[in-house]
Amino acid sequence: MATKRMVVAGVIAVIASAGFADTFKHRQTGQVLHGFTTQKKSQEQTLVFISEDNAFKPLNLSEYEVTIDKQGRRDNVVVFAVKEPEVMLSKAVAETLADGIVQASNSGPRFIVLAIDSPGGQAEYMKIVASAAASTDNCPVVAYVTGEKYGGAYSAAGVVALSCDRVYMSPHAVLGSVAPVLKASGSGPAEDDLKLFSPDGLAAYGAYAASLAGQKGRPEVLARALIDRSLEVVEVRDAAGNTAIVSKADRQPDQVIVRTLTKVAEAAAGGSRDATSGTAGSAASPAGNVLTLIAEEAVKIKLADKTAASMNDILADMDAAGVQVAYSNNLEVPIRKFTAAKRNVSQTLSAAERLETRANALDKAAQEKEEQIRNQTITQEYRQGTNFSRGGTQRRYTAPFDEYTYRRNGRNDNRSRRRMNESQSITTEIPAMGVDQLYAELSIVLNDLTRTYRQALGLARRNPGVLPYDLPEQALQGRLDATVARIDDVRRRQMTMATTPQYVAPVPTAPVSPLR
């Protein structure tokens, strides 16, 4: 598995000079073998399937002359559907697709097809898939931009298409930088889709996209424009009549602009407007330059190879008419797991938000009480007078006045009534109520919040890509650290208040009215 991951994520490499070789002739002995190469190594040699022996054997390919033909290959084509957004939103799904491409190439099909209909995705997952396709030179990998739900291959998905050996497009499909994506739920700002499927961070991979296109003989600047909206791409003509497609910033003084291939789009405040053409739906409103190429135009400027109305057209063009087409379902399980994990993370973060709100309210109340204890007092009414026991002993008393107790006792005890009548009221100041209860509840809430954030972090680390686009893992870790710090702060404040001298009201004294 580690070797496969290195193939997927590593630098694009060429396996000797085998190409898509099916016939091998030894340079010295003249021995002829038929079969297909794999991406596996054995004894530092390439593992090759030899059809005459019906077995895999290690060969030093530099010792053989190779001929590209169908001899020894299996009569099937493997198709991977890149039609779910999760393919380039989840690391696990992207790696599963990349591993599937490698494994399929090692089984010797005529070729592999990536059937793409996608709004785009995140850069690191785009690179996982694109690198796997580009480095699979033991078997042709072709892209078929089908143009179904999303209308084509956009942004990161477009780069994946360009990483393939050939690019076929459905006549109504589009290669572009921003997809006309609508929320599946029918609600929510389109700007969220833009940040999710065509984030600004993709522009940092412009050189990578250009390199992929350059290796396949495609316009590098257009590959960059798929993921970098800062580029304004134009077609120019020089004095000799030669045309070229360049970035407007790189146009030479003797070159005249024939047409502009990117459409300038400005972000619309508070809403969205159509930023692409040729497809239905409402797109986000990106600021920058949006590239949108229909199939006919993409073929004309050599970003794509041919149009194909169906898979049969591709099979015929690849000299594989009538072979078995095997559709892989290896993405179903990781997509299902990713969707479940994303739902769990969403619920966990919602719980965390509620706990944050409660913690903030408790913290505010605790701070107000702390301030009250330090700087404020409240008043309490005392009654002071003389009490007589049954034996006639006279006793002085001072006690807080309770109107309810006074009335209750006063109705049933004439002596109590007389005693209260003989007393006088004195008002003094006492401290405000304590904050121990607030501290206790705040600590409970913060501990629950800590556990919730740790749960979300665990899910995110096990399932990269499940976090919202605007909440990277580092930010979530920061929230956890801040919550732990708040717990320590509450403990410190609690200890400080416990040792802070609080105002203790003196027992009020005053002359007692003489008995009548």
N, C-alpha and C positions, 0 to 999 in steps of 0.2 A: 504493500500500500504506500509506503514511504517513497519507493521508486516511482510509482505512478504519480504521486503528488509532485515530485520533482519534475517529471515530464510536463505536467500540467502547468505549473507555476514558473518554471524556469525559462531561461532565454531560449528563443527559437533556434533549433539546431537542425542541421542536415545530416541524415544518416548516410555517411560515405557519399557515393554518387548513384545510389540505387534508383532514385526516382520512384516510379510506380512499376518496378520491374517484376516481370513474370517469367522470363527466360534467362537462365544464367549459363554462360559459356566460359569455361576455365581458360585463361589466357595461354597457359603452357601446354596443358594436356588436351585441350579441345573438348573436354567432357561437357555435355549439355544437360542441364537440369531445368525442370519446370516447377513453379511454385510461387510463393509470395513471402516477402519479408515481414517481420514483426518488429515491434519496438522493444523486444526483450533481448537481453544479453546473456550469453553463456560463455564462460572462459574468455571474456573480453572480446567475443565475436558476436555477430548478429545472428539471432535465432531465425532460421528460415524453414518454412514448411516445404518439403520436397514431395511433390505429388507422386513421383515414381515409387518412393518408399513409404508414402502415406505417413510421414513422421516429420517431426521438427529436428533440424540439425544446425549446429553452429557453423557459420561460414565467415571467412574473411572476404568481404565483398570487394575489397581492392584487388583481389586476385581474379575477379570474374568480369567479363564483358556482359552487360545487361541489355536486354531488349524489352521495350514496353509493349506488351501484348496481353491477351486474355488467358494464355496457356497456364493452367495450374490454379487459376482463381476459381472461387466458388460462384455458382450462378445465382447470386442473390444480391440485393441492395438493402442496406439497413437505413431506416429513417428515424431520426429523432425530432420530435415536435417541440420547437422552442416557441411555445404559444401562451405560456402562463407567465404572468409578471414575476412570479417567485423565482424563475430561473436566474434572473440577475438581481434579485433582492435578497437572496439567501446564499450563504457560503456553502451550506451542505448541499443544496440543490445544484449549484454551479459545479461543485466538485464531483457530484454524482454524474452530471452530464459529461464533464471532462473525462472522468474515468470510463464512462460508457463509450466515448469516442475511441479511446485507446484500446479498450477490449475488443470493440467491433473491428478495428483495423487489424488486430492480431488474428481475427478469424478468417481473413481473406476474402471479403466481399468484393464485388466489382467496384463499388464505391459507396460512400456514406453521404446521406443527405441530411442537412439541417433545415427543416421546414420552419421558417421564421415568420412570426407575426407578433410583434412585441413593441410596447411603448418605450422600452429602454431599461435602464437600471443603474446600479452603482458601479463605479469604476473598477474596484478590485475584483468584483465577481465577473464583470465583462472580460477582464484580462485572463481570468482562469479559463473561461470557455474559449476565448479567441486564441490563446496560446496553445491550447490542446489541438484545436483545428489546424492552426498554422504549422505546428510541429509534426503533424501526422502525415509524413511524406512517404510512408510505406503503403498508403492507400489513398486514392483521391477523396477529398471531402468537398462537397458542393453545397451551396446555399440556394434555397428556394424561398424567395420572399413572396408569401402567398397572398397577403393583403386581405385578411378576413376581418376579425373583430376590430383590430386596431388599425387596419388599413395599410400595414407595411412594416418595415424595420426602421426604427427611429433611434437616434442617439447611440447609446451603447450597443443596442441590437444591430444597428447598421454597421458598426465596427466589427462585430462578430461575423456578419455576412461577408465583409471585405477580407476577412482572414482566410476565407475558403479559396480553393483552387479555381472554382468557377462560381459565378453568381447568375442565377436565373430569377426572373421576376414575372409574376402574374401581370397580365396587361393592365390591370387596374390598381396595382400595388404602388407603394411610394417608398423611396429612401429619403429620410429627412432627419432633421435635428430635434424637432419638437412634435410629439404625437398629439393628435386631437383627442385627448383622453377625457372621458367623462367618468365621474365617480360612479362606482358600481351601485352605491346606495342612492344615487341621484341627489346627494347633498354634499356640502363641503366645498370650500373654495378650490377652483382649478389650480391656483398657485401651489397648493399642496402637492398635486400631481406633478407639477413642473419640478419642484424640489426633489421629489422622490425618483422620477424617471429620467430627468435631464438636469441633474444638479450642476451647479457652477464648478464643482470640484473635478468634473470630467475633463475640463480644459487642460488640466495638468498632464493628461495622458495623450495630448495632441501629437507629440513626437512618436509615441508608440503606435498610434493609429496610422500616422504617415508612413512609418516603417513597414507595417503590414501591407498597406496599399502599394508601396514602392516595390516590395518583393513580388507582387502579383502583376506589376505593370499598370497600376491604376493611378489616377490623379491624386497625389498626396495631399494637396491643399483641400480637396473635397473631403477626404477622409478626416482631416483635422476639423473641417467645418461642421461635420456631423456632431462633434462634441464640444466645439469651441465657438460660442456665439459672438465672440469679439472679432471674428474674421468676416470681412466683407469680400466675397469672392466674385471676380469678374472674368469675362472672356475678353481677351485683347487680340489685336492684330498689329503686326509690325509693318515697316515700310515695304518689306518683301512679300507681304500678303500672308505670312505665316500666323496661325492663330495659336493661342495658348490659354490655359485657365490658371489664373494666379490670384493671390491675395491683392486687393487693391493697394495696400500699403507697399507691395513689392513691384508694382507696375513701373516699367522703365519709361523714360521721357519719350522715346520714339514709338511707344505702344499706344494704340487708340482703343478705348473701351468699346467693345461691340455690344455687350449686354452685361447685366448684373444677374448673377445666379442666386444670390441671397436676398431675402426680403427683409427690410428693416422693420423691426417691431418694437414698439414702446409699451412698457407695462401700463396697463389701464388701472387707474385707481378704483378700488372697490368693486371690481368686476372682471370679466374676461371677455375677450373677443377673438375671433378667428384669426389665428396667426399662420395658418397653413392653407394651402389650396388643393383642390382636387379630391378631397375626402370629406365625408360628412362628419358632423359633430362640432363641438365647441372646444377650442384649445385654450390652454393657459395663455397668459399674455406676457411673454418673456421680453425683457429688455435686451436688445442686441439684434444680431442678424440671423434670420432663420432660413435654413436650407431645406427646400422641398423639391424633390425630383421625381416625376412620374416615370414609369417603366421605360417608355419610349425615349425620354430624354436621358435617363441614366445609361441606357445602352448606347445612345448616340455619342456621349462624351466618355464612353469606355469605363464607367464606374461599375456597370454590370455587363454581362456577356450576351445574354439573349433573353427574350421573353418566352414564357412557357405557360400555356393555358392549363396544363395539368401535369401530373407526374409522368404520364405516358409520353408527353413531349420531351421531358428530360431523359427518360430511358432511351428514346429513339435517338436523341442527339448524342448520348454517351455510348451508343452502340451496345445497348443492353436491353433491347426490346424483348419482351416476353419473359424476362427473368423474374424470379420471385421477389416481391417487395415485403420486407419484414419491418413492421412498425414497433419500435421499442417502447415499453411502458415502464422503464426503469426510473422515471421521475415521479411516478404517482405516489409512492410511499414517502419520499423525502418532502414532497410538496404538502402532503397531508400532515406530516409531523410539524413542518414549519408553520402551517396555518394554525394548527392547534396551539403551538408554542406562542405564536404572535397574539392569539386570542387571550391566552393566560397572562401574558405580559401586559396587555391592555387592561385586563381586569385588575391585575396587581397594582399597576400605576394609578388606576382610578381609586383604589383603596388607599394608596399612599397619599393621594391628593386630599381625600377626606380627612385622613389623620393629620396631615399638615395644617389644614384649616382649623381643626379642633385644637391642635397644639398651639397654634398662633393665638387663638382666642384665650386659651388658658394662660399662656405666657403673658399676654397683655393684662389680664385680670390680676395675675400674681405681681406684676410690676407695679400696678396701681396700688395694690394692698401694701407692698413694700414701701412705696412712697408715703402712703398714709401713716404707716407705723413710724416712719422716720420723722415726718414733718407735721402730721396732723393729729388731732384728738377729737373725741366726741364727748358729749355731755351726758351725765347720768344724775337723776334726781335722787337725793337721799332724804329720809325722814329721821329726825333725831328727837328723842324724848325720854321719858321715864317709864319703866315697866314695873309692875308690882307682882310678886309671886303670891301664891295662895297663902303663904304664911305671913304676908304683909311686908316682906322684904322689898325695899325699893332698889331697882336696878336701872342704870342708864343704858341706852342702846343707840346704835347707829346702824342703819340698814338701807339698802336700795329700796326705793319706793316702787311697789307693784300695785297698780290701781286695781287689777283683778283680784289679787289676794286681799287687798284692803276691803273691797266691797263684799267679797265672800265672807271674810271673817267678821266684817262689820255687821252683817245681817244677823249673825248667830251669836255674836259675843259683844255684849254692851261694854264690857271692860276694854275690849280691843278698840271699840269705837272711841271710848273716852280717852284711851291711851293715845290714839292717833290724833285726837283733837288737842291733846296736850303737847303734841310734838310740833316741830317747825321744819319747813323744807329748806334744804341747802343744796345748791347746784355746784358740782365740781367737774373736772375733766378726767377722763380715763383713756387708755390707749384704744385704738381701733382693733377689730377682730384679727386673729392670726391668719397666716397663709399656709399652714401645714396641709390642710385639705387640698388646696390648689397645687401645692408642690407634689403631693402624692399622686393626684390624677394626671398632672402634667408628665411625671416620670413614667407612669404606665403608658400613656399615649406615645411618648417618645420611644419607649422600648418596643412597642408594637410597630411604630414607624421604621425603626431600625431593622426589625425582622422582615418587614415588607420590602424594604429596599434591598436587603440581602437576597431575598427570594427572587426579585426582579433581576438582580445582577447574575444570579446563578442561571436563570433561564437565558439571559442574553449571552452569557459566555458559552453555554452549551449549544445555543442556536444563533450564531452571528447573523445579524440582519433583522432580528425581530423588533428591535427598538425603533421608536419613531425617528424619522429622518432628522428632527431637530433636537433629539436627545441622544447624543453619542454615549458610549459606555463610560468614557472619562467623566462626563457630566453627571451621570447617575452615580458613579463612585464618589464624586464630589458632594452630592446630596447626602449620601450615606455618611461620609466623614463629617459633614456639617451637623447631622443629627446626633452622631456620637458626641461631638463637641458640645452640643446643646445639653445633653444629659449631664456631662461634667459641669457645665455652667450652672445648671439647676441645683446640683449637689453643693457646689461652692456657695451659691446664693443662700441655700437653705442653712448651711453651716454659719454663714455670716449673720443671718438674721437671728439664729439661735444664740449667738454670743453678743448681739447688739443690745446694749442697755435700753430697755424700753421704759417709757414713762409710767410710773406706778403712782396712782392717785393716793394722796394721804387721806387718812380717815378724817373726815370733816369734823371740826369741833365748833361749837357755838353755845352760847348760854341757853339753858333750857328754861322755857317759860314756867313760872311758878304754878304749882297745882292750885286749882280752884276747888 
